Amino acid sequence: MPDRAPRPVDRQLPTEESKDLLALVRDIIEREIVPVAAEEEAAGHFPRENFSLLSESGLLGLPYDSEHGGGDQPYEVYLQVLEELGAARLTVGLGVSVHSLACHALASYGTADQQAKHLPAMLGGGLLGAYCLSEPASGSDAASLRTRAVRDGDDWVITGTKAWITHGGVADFYTVLARTGGEGAGGISAFLVPGDAEGLTAAAPEKKMGMNGSPTAQLHFDGVRIGDDRRIGDEGQGFAIALSALDSGRLGIAACAVGVAQAALDEAVEYATGRLQFGRPIADFQGLRFMLADMATRIEAGRALYLAAARLRDAGLPFSRQAAMAKLFCTDAAMQVTTDAVQVLGGYGYTADFPVERYMREAKVLQIVEGTNQIQRMVIARHLAGPETR
């Protein structure tokens, strides 16, 4: 059964320009993404053509400055675009979020020369990015990463392996965190590595339970040589750059999660109002009505939470705690809502003939990426009670 375009959601958009922007996004979704989403996900097709179209339409650099090809949009608007894309096809919505994450380091910490040289192509020139922090032995404990960059004259030589890289093997550039000094967070630096760099290879994509159209792969850096002009920020500043990017990236995951949950709710309501049992729609039965009401409430609460965090970010105020809360709540809500949607559809929900089983499988990864939800709870608790005592 093909997917349906997401039902319009009442959006809190600040300008007429942003309303026109969302109308453009919905048009692209209805014409180019939704009609083939189910088929392409089942086939494991990576929709590079969708990302190319989004780039041509000015939608891959929305939260960045127009001086370098961005869209000058506040995060409040950008995240609502992500929600729409996530509802249509998570492979695309999450892919845009990852691309934005990969651009963050250069846009926020790069020199004026670096930004002028690289950002236009990254934000609006058809390129697609990936973010390389995790490793086989350092996921949540990112400060213990082992990939090393060694200075050789005016160059750096990078050696090591990165893991769980969204767009691994298909990205045009990678923002890479590597160790340039001693142990711990203070010995890490950030680099911009071209996707075709000599010595950079990708392993076969991971076989996952969901998001089959989005390649996730290990990347091997075998003496990859890049110039010092591709180091972003100061030596040893990389971990701080990574944490800054993750605060924003977590909001992207939260928005995508709300999108998936909304798509599942729409499907559940459509089915419940049309499915007759005992002579009337199953939506008439109180057990199901209450379930739908709880699903809708979780979605509205999650949307309000990520938008509140986005407005703090747009105002230049601290938002790290709220970003962790939004990521935690929205992704847990998506898992619950999609599971309930499968239950509403009963046996049909357990088949691939309806998209809710795919939504449930996709929702699970959102509780894991960009910091597991257990890590989010630790972040929130640290804001409340300070660091853990040893």
N, C-alpha and C positions, 0 to 999 in steps of 0.2 A: 504494500500500500504506500503510495507516494506521500511525502510530508505535505502539510498545508502551511501556507504563509502564516507567521505569528499574528494573532489577533492584535489590533492596535491597542496600545496601552496609553492611558492619559499621562502625558509627559510634562514634567516641570522644566520647560525650556525658556531661557532668559531673553532670547531675541528672535526676531523674525528670521534672521540668517540661520540660526540653529534649527528653527522649524523647517526651513527649506532643506537644510542639510539632512535632517532625519527623513524627510520625504524622499530625497535621493537615495538614501540607504535602503528604505523600504522598497523602492522601485527595483534596485539591484537585487535585493533579496528575492522578490517575487519573480523576477525574470530569469536570474542567473543561478541562484543558489538553491532555493527550495525544490524546484522541479527535479533536480538530480541528486539531492542530498542523500536519500536513503540508498539509492542504487550505488552511488560512488562510495559511500561508507562501507557497504557490504563488499564492494570490490577492492577496498583499500586504496582508492585513487586519491592522490594528493592534488588538491585543486589549485595548482599554481596559477591557472588562468583567472581564478577568482581574486587572488592577491594582486595580480597584474592589473585587473580592472579596478580594484579598490585604490591602487596606487595612482593610476591614470585619473581617477575621479577625485583625488586629493584626500583620500580617507585613511591612508596609512601613517600620516603624521599629524593627526588632529590636535594633540595637546602641545605641539611644539611651535616655535616662532616661525612666522611666515617669511622672515628674513632668510631662512635657510630651507624654505620649501614646506614648512609646516602649515597647520590650519588655524593657528591662533585661537583654538577653542579651549574653554575651561574644562577641567576634569569632570565637572558636573554634566557637561554635554557629551564628552568623549565616552564616559562610562555608559551612558544610556544608548549610545550607538553600539557599544560592545554587547550590551544586553540584547539588543535586537539581533545582532549577528549570532550571538550564542544561542538564541532561541531558534534561529533558522538552521544553523549547523555549527556545532561546537568546534569542530576542526577549524573553521574559519574564524569564529569569534576568539577562541583561545590563541589562534595563530597571530591575529592582529595584536592581542595583548602581549604576546611574547616578542613580537617585532618592536613594539613600543618600549618594552623592557630593555631590549638590546640597544636601542637608541639613547637610552637615558644617560648612560655614563658620558658619552661624547657631548650630548646636548647640555649637560649640567656641569661637567668638569673639564671638558676639552678647551684648548686654547682657541683663540679667534681664528688662527690659521687652520687648525685642525677642523674646526667646525665649517669654515668656508670651503675647505677641500672635500670633505666627506659627507656632510649632512644633506646637501641637496639631493644627492643620489639615494641616500638612505631613506629620506622622508618622502620623496616624490618622484624618484627616478627609476622606479621599478625594482629596486633591490629588496631583498627579504633577509631579515636578520635572525640570529639566535643568541642565546645567553648561556655562557659556559661557566658555571660555578660548581655544581655537584660533581663528585667523583665516585668510583666504585666503593671506596672505603670512607668517604666523607660526604654524607648527605646532610642531615640536620646539623652535624658538627662541621660546618663549612670552614671554620677557622683552621682545621687540621688538614686542609688540602695539600697535596703533594706535587702536583704539576709545577715544574720549576722553569723559570726564565732566567738565563744566565747572560750577563752582558758580555759582548764580544766587540770591542771597539765602539762603533756607533750603532751597532745592532744588538738585538736580543735573540737568543736561541731558546725556543720553548720545547720542553720535552715532558710528556706525561699523557694521562688519559682522563677525559671527561666523560661523565655518564648521564643518562636520562636527558639528553639534549633534544628538546623539541625543535624540529627542522634540521636535525643532525643529518648532514650529507646533502641537503638541498638548499641550505642557506647561502647567501652571497657574501655575508660577513658574520663574524662571531665576536662578541664581546667576551673576552677571556680573562679570568682571574687566575693568576699564577704567583708562585712564591719567588720573591726576589731577595729576601733576607732571611732572618732567623725564624724560629718556630713561633706560632701564634698569629693573632690577627694583624699585628704590626709589620709582618714580613711579607705582605701580599700586595701586589700591584695589578693594575688593569691594563689590558691591551686590546687593540682593534685589529683582528686578524682577517685577512681576505679569505673567502671560501675556497679559492683556488691556490692557496699557498702551497709551495712545494714541501712535502713531508707531512701534510695534513690529510688523513684518510678517515673514512667513516666505516664503522662496522655495519653488519646487516641490521636493519631496524628490529626493535624489540617486538615480540608477538604479544599483543595486549588484549585485555578483555573488552576494550572500547576504544573509540577514537582511531579506528583503523586507517582513516585517511590521513592522519597526522603522523609522519615518521618521527620516532623517538629512537635515538641511536647513541652509542658510544662514539667519541671522537678521539683519534690517536694523533698526538703531536710528536713526530719523530724528527727532532732537530729543526723545527720550523723557525726560519729566520725572518725577522721583521725589523724595520728601522726603529730607532728611538722615537721618531716622529709619530709612531703609532702607540706609544705609551700614553695612557690617559691619566691625567692627574699626576701627583707626585709619587715617587717611589715610596711604597709602604702605605699609601692611601687607599689601596684597592678594596680592603674589607669595608671601610666606611662608605665607599662608593657603592659596593654591592648591597649593603644594608639600606642605603638611601633608595636604590632602585627597587628593592623588594617591598618597601612600604607602599610605593605607588603600584607595583605589580600585583600586590595582594588585592587592591581595589579592583583591578581588572578581572581577577579570578572571581571575586564576589559578584561583579556584574554579570559575568558569563554564567555563574551558577544560578542567579535569579532568572536569566533567560531560559536556561534548560528547564528550571522548575515551572516557569510560566508556560512553556510549550507543553509540558506534561499535564498541567492543569487544564489547558485548553482542550487537549485530546480527551481527558477524563470527563470533562463537562459535556463535550460533543457526544461521547459514547453514552453517558448516563442518561442524557435527555432523549436519546433515540432508541435505546435498548428497552424492549418491553418484556416484562416478566410478571406473571400473575395478573395480566390484563392492564398493566400501566407501566410508565417509564420507571426504571430503577432509581432515577433521581428523586422519585416521590418517597422513597423509603428513608426513614430518619437516620439510620446508620450510615448510609451513603451521603446524605445531605450534610451531616455533621463532619464527615471526612472531607468533603469538598470545601466546607467552610474553614476547616483547620488548614488545609492546603493553601487556600487563598490568603489567609491571615499570615502564614509564615512568609509567603512571597512579598506581601505588602510591607511587612516588618523588615525583611531583608533589604528591600529596595530603599526604604527610608534610611536604613543604617548606612548603606554604602553612599547614598547621596549626601548624608550629613557629613561623613568623613571627607568626601570630595570637596564640599564647600569649605571645610577647614583648610584643606590643601590649597584651594584657589585663593583663600584669604591670606596665605602665607603663615598660617598658624600650625603648631605641632599637630600631627594627625596619626602618628605611629600606633598609638593604643587603639584608636578608632579603626584604623586599617586592619589591625589584627582581629578586632571584634567583628568587623564586617566579613572578613574572610572566613572566620570561624562560623559565624551564625549562618551566613548565606549558603555555604557549602554543606553544612549539616542539614539545613532546610531543604536544599536540593535533593540530598540523598533520601530524606523522609518523604518529600513530595513525589519524587519519581517512583519510589517503592509503593506508595499509596496509589499512584496512578495505575500501576500494574495490577494492584488488587481490585481497583474499580472495574477494570476490563476483564477480570477473571481469567479464564483460560486463554482468551484472545490476547490478553496483556502479556502472556508468557511466550507468544509467538512473534516471529519477525514480520508477520503481516501488518502489525501495528508498531508505531515508532516508540511506544513507551518503554519497551524492554531495552532499546538502545539508549534512551535517555537515562535509565537507571544505571546501565553499565558505564555511561559517560560521567554521570554525576560522581561516581566513586573516586575517580582520579582527582577531582577538584578538592577533595578532603586531604590530598597528599601533596600536590604540587605547590611550589612557592612557600614552602614551610608547612609541614603537617599540622593538622589541627591541634595536636598535642603541643607543638611548638608555639602555636598562636596563644594557647592558654598560658604557657610560660611567659610569653611576651607581655600579655595583659597583666599577669600577676606581678611581674617585675615593676610595671608602672604603678601598681597599687601598693605593693609592700617592699619594694626595693629588691636588689639582687639576693639570690639564695645564699645562705651562710654555708660555709664549708665545714 
